[in-house]
């Protein structure tokens, strides 16, 4: 098949989770012998053009990205729509696989539908929400589940919150384009699919994202607890415990141990256990709750656990204020190259993803499990479609700071449990959440519409 992907951004210029997923799917198609084009946007005119990366022809179109105008440009972006139409003419696809097209706009879907059937992957709630969708969280009692009504976006609230950014017809126009131009809508989690359907957006199926798992077979289940001297190697049972050793890592993750040690040296971590918090550090990612929980953990545990914050650092000073006397134990690394981030995840004792919005399917949870690192994650969104509470991680309502602190402390204080959870998570992604499985699932959908 000639397959054309539409994606607002694409690596290496854009490093977000949706962009990484689009790239791994595109390269997966190319590896299977399909002719693959990607149409994407850049904000620097000097980057306009095309090249071949990973067997994929990447066509880069210029558009500025003024956030204040995004609600309007999502419907139709005249700055890029003509160029997108010409790029589709050159690609001449048999089928189009659209990912996030907030900047390419709905005009790209209308142009695509003229050429070929369209499959649309929803990575977020952006078709009906003006950013991250917090209503399901705010509509739920602490420790309770969101009401069904909380999944429907409120126009009155959007008008109040967005001011001049509020475009009354936006969601209606988005829905009309999706209904007319998209043959199959795919959500990356059941939770996101439920929210999309509650807001009238066409979404039929779920295909979870996948992750590359280093080496080994699906049954070996090797995993490493890099925060201690305990390594676990279990069988196919997710709850199986393994053997203890004093020799450190004993699986294929051992290949990453040297870079993990170098990372610890670089940031002055020594051999202390640490919690990793990656990506954006703003309020909706649970940064405030995590900082408060970390202070409780430091008070309760012996030793010197740290909180390592990777990615954007704009909110780190606020996190340090919240953690009060323990703020100096919050270490900010800034943005990390992919290889270094993978080493940081693999060397962590636990990864935290305490989002307080509908987080569709946190990529860092997949990456943590692939590295054999357990996670403490949010109950809001699709995280619990990967993480099983008490089996391979801890699932909490992050607004309950005591519960979040208890979850972190349970793994920081009990290295055997942390290693067991990490091993179970690694076995799970090897069996059910591989890139190969993800790509094959999409190819089945693409074939069904051509």
Secondary structure, DSSP 8 states (H G I E B T S, - for coil): -EEEEE-S--TTT--SHHHHHHHHHHHHHHHTT-EEEEEEEESSGGG-EEEEETTEEEEEEE----GGGHHHHTT--TTTHHHHHHHHHHH--SEEEE---TTT-HHHHHHHHHHSEEEEEE-SSTTTSSSS--HHHHTS-TTS---GGGGS--HHHHHHHHGGG--TTHHHHHHHHHHHH-SEEEESSHHHHHHHHHTT----EE----B---SS-TTT-EEE-TTSS-EEE--SSTT------SS---SGGGGGHHHHHHHHHHTT-TT--EEEE-S--SGGGTHHHHHHHHHHHHHHSSS--EEEEES--TTHHHHHHHHGGGGGGEEEEES--HHHHHHHHHH-SEEEE--SS-B---HHHHHHHHTT--EEEESSBSGGGT--BTTTEEEE-TT-HHHHHHHHHHHHH-HHHHHHHHHHHHHHHHHH-BHHHHHHHHHHHHHHH-
